[in-house]
């Protein structure tokens, strides 16, 4: 469940970032989307490291 939420947020932030770069007047949206994308990815990496359900190599 955790990874579904993190994955959905990453997709949403990535879409905001792309939309912000495509529409030149919405550059602020690209900046916010990029910051949120990196933050969500970092949060997922930190929290997911201790996930007991994660498959171990």
N, C-alpha and C positions, 0 to 999 in steps of 0.2 A: 504494500500500500504506500509506503514511504517513497519508493522509487517511482511509482506512478505519478505522485504529486510533484516530485522534483523534476521528473521528465516533462510533465505538462508545463510547469513554470518555465523551464529552459526553452521549450518550443515557443511559448508566448513571448518571452523576452527577446528571443531571436527574431521573431516576426516583427516586433516593435522596432528593433534595431534596423532591419532591412527596410521597413516602411519609412523610417526616419531618414535613411540615406537616399531612398528613391525620391521622396518628396522633399525638395530642398528647403522649403519653408518649415519643415518639421525636424530640423537637425537636432533640436533639444530632445526629441523623442528617441533619436538614435543614441544619444549620449546616455539617457536614462535607461534605455533598454540594454545597452552594453554593460553598464554598471550593475544592473539587476541580474543579467545573465552570468557575469563573473561571480557575483555574490552567491547566487543560487548554486552554481557549480561547486564553489568552494564549500558551502554549507553541506551539500550532498556528499562531497568527498570526505569531509571531516566526520559527519554523522554516520555515513555508510561504512567507514572503516571498522567501527565497532559493532556492526550488525551481525548477530549470531546466525541469521538465516542466509547470509551471503555464502556463496559457494567458495570454498578454499581451493587453491591450486595444488 
